[in-house]
Amino acid sequence: MRAVRQNGKHVHVVELPPPSGPGVRVRVRSAGICGSDLHALASEMLSGNTLGHEIAGVTDDGTPVAIEPIAPCGACEPCLRGDYNLCIRSVAMLYGMGLDGGMADELLVEARAIVPLPAGVAIADASLVEPLAVVVYALRRAALRANQRVVVIGGGTIGLCAVAAARATGAEVALVARHDAQRAAGERLGARAASGEYDLVVEAAGSESALARAVELAKPGGTVSIPGIYWGPVAMPGFAMGLKEVSLCPSFLYARHGGGRDADAAAALLAATPELPRAIITHRFPLDAAPEAFATAASRSAGAIKVVLEP
């Protein structure tokens, strides 16, 4: 089978034996390129495994599914309380990083990773379930309420998914984005231009300047949700944060709560928001064109938002 792997700071398509052993076989139909893939590629930390953690496909019996791309141990303290995103296995449990991912013709996953797709969700769009799950968890952790004012900083996939998820609760949502294509996508999803201060700020750009801007836009006593990962040290806007008593609320991946998994809630949200894939999936490439797809994904100024590989 074909698979996308790292070659220095670039990717290439290689031929590998089909995966074997226990698990559910998923024949991949869509795999998104995430900003974290680009960062990890630049740092050459993905050598040895197939890339891709935003995955959708069909099982051997033809069932369309998305993947919750983690394989937690299930036995450590965080796992036992439902916070399996904090499993002691850490990044070693992530498909596409510590484990072979979905930028391939097929992969094997644990049965627990299967996310059934609701009616109306196209398999070609269902790789968005994973980034949506990131946002669903982040907003749950930040205790978003429908009567709050929300602003999102960053118009990439996570930022635009945050716009859609917050709008779905009935909240008023604004967007701060660098590029015209991102702002246009935000408008399609119901985002306004930023004005004034906000109860909840979602910092989805992942930069020091964005964090400073987030604290600036937060009202006194407000919350800054941080669903992404900073790939290096960042200076804290300590003076403004302290004067306003702004709470920082980082989140990592997704987990389970009383109503079920964040991944299942994300699949339902995708079904309820048909405009989302139309607004943010800007490019689709066959698997063999993975190098071109990664180059396109890195070119935000050229209009790329979400780039999807379709084996």
VOGU-3710 file (C-alpha; in Angstrom, 3 decimals, decimal comma):
1> mravrqngkh> 0,000/0,000/0,000  0,985/3,670/-0,307  1,840/5,777/2,737  3,147/9,307/3,382  6,306/9,509/5,476  8,860/12,116/6,404  12,053/12,562/4,407  14,137/15,191/6,192  11,912/18,269/6,301  9,786/17,036/3,409
11> vhvvelppps> 7,340/14,211/2,785  7,369/11,433/0,241  5,058/8,582/-0,727  6,435/5,105/-0,083  5,228/1,555/-0,652  4,690/-0,497/2,522  3,142/-3,869/3,333  -0,509/-3,535/4,417  -0,848/-3,373/8,213  -1,473/-6,643/9,996
21> gpgvrvrvrs> -2,428/-7,711/13,495  -5,326/-6,902/15,824  -7,597/-3,911/15,291  -10,182/-2,539/12,912  -9,052/-2,032/9,329  -10,031/1,355/7,898  -9,619/2,065/4,213  -8,843/5,760/4,187  -10,927/8,142/2,088  -9,804/11,500/3,496
31> agicgsdlha> -6,876/12,669/5,633  -6,393/16,311/6,553  -3,069/18,098/6,866  -2,910/19,756/10,282  -0,810/22,730/11,297  0,868/20,458/13,835  1,946/18,194/10,959  3,729/21,158/9,401  5,420/22,124/12,683  6,450/18,539/13,420
41> lasemlsgnt> 7,753/18,129/9,886  9,921/21,226/10,213  11,404/19,845/13,423  11,908/16,405/11,847  10,152/14,674/14,751  7,931/12,355/12,684  10,554/10,098/11,086  9,639/6,424/11,095  5,835/6,560/11,147  3,123/7,257/8,593
51> lgheiagvtd> 1,731/10,765/9,004  -1,865/11,864/9,472  -4,221/12,113/12,461  -7,263/13,734/10,804  -8,722/10,574/9,309  -11,950/9,227/7,819  -12,636/6,088/5,816  -14,645/2,905/5,610  -14,325/-0,336/7,547  -14,199/-3,733/5,873
61> dgtpvaiepi> -17,998/-3,974/5,992  -18,355/-0,603/4,245  -19,312/1,454/7,306  -18,202/5,103/6,984  -16,285/6,275/10,055  -14,018/8,955/11,406  -11,170/8,173/13,771  -10,427/9,447/17,259  -6,689/9,041/16,618  -5,396/8,068/20,032
71> apcgacepcl> -4,632/4,758/21,749  -4,488/5,526/25,494  -3,447/2,858/27,956  -6,839/2,804/29,712  -5,246/1,984/33,055  -3,495/5,128/34,351  -5,252/7,590/36,647  -6,238/10,106/33,913  -7,627/7,298/31,730  -9,674/5,835/34,568
81> rgdynlcirs> -11,362/9,164/35,283  -12,172/9,712/31,583  -9,367/12,171/30,836  -7,618/9,800/28,456  -6,174/12,748/26,550  -3,818/13,090/29,533  -2,753/9,434/29,409  0,776/8,763/30,602  1,599/7,423/27,118  1,493/11,069/25,913
91> vamlygmgld> 2,418/11,560/22,237  3,316/7,876/21,893  -0,430/7,140/21,783  -1,161/9,436/18,828  -1,845/7,947/15,417  0,226/9,894/12,916  2,926/10,696/15,469  3,784/7,870/17,851  1,791/5,360/15,776  1,241/4,968/12,042
101> ggmadellve> -1,382/7,438/10,876  -3,946/7,812/8,150  -2,102/9,335/5,199  -2,133/5,916/3,621  -4,410/3,599/1,726  -5,400/1,907/4,977  -4,566/1,604/8,662  -5,448/-0,501/11,686  -6,914/1,201/14,748  -8,238/0,063/18,087
111> araivplpag> -11,988/-0,485/18,109  -12,333/2,327/20,667  -11,018/4,797/18,058  -13,955/4,306/15,688  -16,368/7,256/15,454  -19,596/6,377/13,589  -20,679/9,094/11,184  -24,188/10,563/11,392  -26,356/10,546/8,295  -25,541/13,380/5,938
121> vaiadaslve> -21,804/13,594/6,680  -19,814/12,950/3,496  -16,811/10,704/3,979  -14,747/13,211/1,974  -15,431/15,833/4,676  -15,293/13,619/7,755  -11,597/14,120/8,483  -12,843/17,414/10,000  -14,271/15,445/12,934  -10,840/15,414/14,596
131> plavvvyalr> -10,176/19,194/14,613  -13,809/19,769/15,570  -13,326/17,445/18,541  -10,341/19,564/19,631  -12,605/22,616/19,680  -15,576/20,863/21,300  -13,339/19,846/24,196  -11,696/23,276/24,457  -15,038/25,074/24,658  -16,378/22,522/27,139
141> raalranqrv> -13,319/22,987/29,333  -13,730/26,776/29,100  -17,390/26,426/30,161  -18,796/28,373/27,198  -22,361/29,613/27,710  -24,795/30,736/25,032  -25,135/34,253/26,480  -21,410/34,987/26,234  -19,524/37,074/23,714  -16,768/35,051/22,044
151> vvigggtigl> -13,876/36,108/19,845  -11,555/33,719/18,021  -7,985/34,738/17,189  -6,630/32,808/14,224  -8,423/31,846/11,026  -6,948/28,405/10,435  -8,872/25,172/10,778  -9,041/25,209/14,590  -10,065/28,855/14,659  -12,809/28,417/12,084
161> cavaaaratg> -14,026/25,232/13,759  -14,201/27,263/16,977  -16,334/29,859/15,199  -18,733/27,142/14,037  -18,867/25,382/17,405  -19,420/28,574/19,393  -22,068/29,782/16,949  -23,874/26,448/17,347  -24,399/27,240/21,040  -26,050/30,544/20,164
171> aevalvarhd> -23,142/32,683/21,301  -22,171/35,893/19,533  -18,843/35,212/17,783  -16,191/37,452/16,237  -13,024/36,503/14,366  -9,562/38,051/14,130  -7,655/36,550/11,189  -4,605/37,504/9,148  -5,641/36,455/5,650  -8,523/37,428/3,385
181> aqraagerlg> -9,542/33,820/2,702  -9,755/33,134/6,436  -11,871/36,203/7,098  -14,184/35,310/4,222  -14,605/31,775/5,592  -15,361/33,202/9,024  -18,066/35,425/7,590  -19,645/32,408/5,879  -19,783/30,746/9,293  -21,406/33,751/10,963
191> araasgeydl> -18,438/35,523/12,534  -18,402/39,287/12,989  -15,487/41,724/13,117  -14,039/42,100/16,615  -15,215/45,047/18,681  -14,905/45,646/22,402  -14,100/43,039/25,063  -15,200/39,422/25,316  -16,191/36,862/27,909  -14,250/34,131/26,129
201> vveaagsesa> -11,297/34,469/23,769  -10,143/31,419/21,802  -6,439/31,755/21,008  -6,172/29,534/17,931  -3,118/31,095/16,281  -0,537/29,614/18,624  1,813/32,573/18,842  3,112/34,924/21,502  1,556/37,940/19,805  -1,813/36,154/19,572
211> laravelakp> -1,724/35,368/23,286  -1,059/39,030/24,075  -3,933/40,041/21,797  -6,195/37,465/23,459  -5,592/38,919/26,907  -6,152/42,406/25,479  -9,556/41,370/24,086  -10,675/39,522/27,224  -12,925/41,448/29,554  -12,000/41,719/33,255
221> ggtvsipgiy> -12,543/38,265/34,723  -12,704/36,709/31,254  -11,208/33,463/29,984  -8,680/32,706/27,251  -9,064/29,213/25,809  -5,878/27,761/24,277  -6,756/24,668/22,206  -3,416/24,517/20,394  0,169/23,849/21,374  2,939/26,412/21,603
231> wgpvampgfa> 5,970/24,885/19,912  8,398/26,938/21,956  8,500/29,240/24,993  6,170/32,234/24,930  6,269/35,347/27,086  3,170/35,807/29,217  1,315/39,137/29,031  1,588/39,137/32,786  0,729/42,740/33,644  -2,515/42,896/31,643
241> mglkevslcp> -3,458/39,349/32,615  -2,992/40,133/36,303  -4,809/43,464/36,278  -7,834/41,913/34,546  -7,696/38,553/36,362  -7,890/36,749/33,044  -7,957/32,947/33,331  -5,877/30,937/30,861  -7,484/27,612/29,959  -5,231/25,317/27,890
251> sflyarhggg> -6,639/22,091/26,476  -5,124/19,076/24,770  -6,926/16,837/22,283  -10,347/15,551/23,456  -11,794/13,205/26,026  -15,047/11,902/27,475  -17,659/13,630/29,581  -21,047/12,735/31,034  -22,733/12,914/27,657  -20,137/10,818/25,811
261> rdadaaaall> -17,018/11,476/23,772  -16,107/14,872/22,394  -15,393/13,089/19,091  -19,006/11,917/18,827  -20,251/15,406/19,644  -17,946/16,727/16,909  -19,394/14,293/14,357  -22,895/15,474/15,266  -21,797/19,109/14,980  -20,359/18,457/11,521
271> aatpelprai> -23,683/16,939/10,435  -25,495/19,999/11,759  -23,101/22,475/10,075  -22,978/21,598/6,358  -21,429/24,984/5,558  -18,292/24,170/7,534  -16,508/21,890/5,021  -17,535/24,166/2,166  -16,027/27,135/3,991  -12,720/25,670/5,119
281> ithrfpldaa> -11,677/22,781/2,849  -9,909/24,761/0,155  -7,833/22,064/-1,560  -8,023/18,316/-2,196  -5,163/16,200/-3,555  -4,667/12,525/-4,387  -2,330/10,694/-2,039  0,448/10,530/-4,640  0,527/14,357/-4,672  1,331/14,578/-0,946
291> peafataasr> 4,468/16,745/-1,430  2,448/19,303/-3,398  -0,368/19,110/-0,841  1,996/19,875/2,047  3,515/22,798/0,143  0,018/24,158/-0,482  -0,982/23,725/3,175  2,033/25,804/4,215  0,980/28,678/1,941  -1,683/30,460/4,000
301> sagaikvvle> -1,191/33,729/2,147  -2,156/31,950/-1,095  -5,571/31,077/0,334  -5,083/27,586/1,750  -7,047/26,755/4,900  -7,675/23,015/5,097  -5,888/20,739/2,631  -7,145/17,160/2,399  -5,488/14,084/0,911  -7,807/11,556/-0,702
311> p> -6,229/8,091/-1,135
//
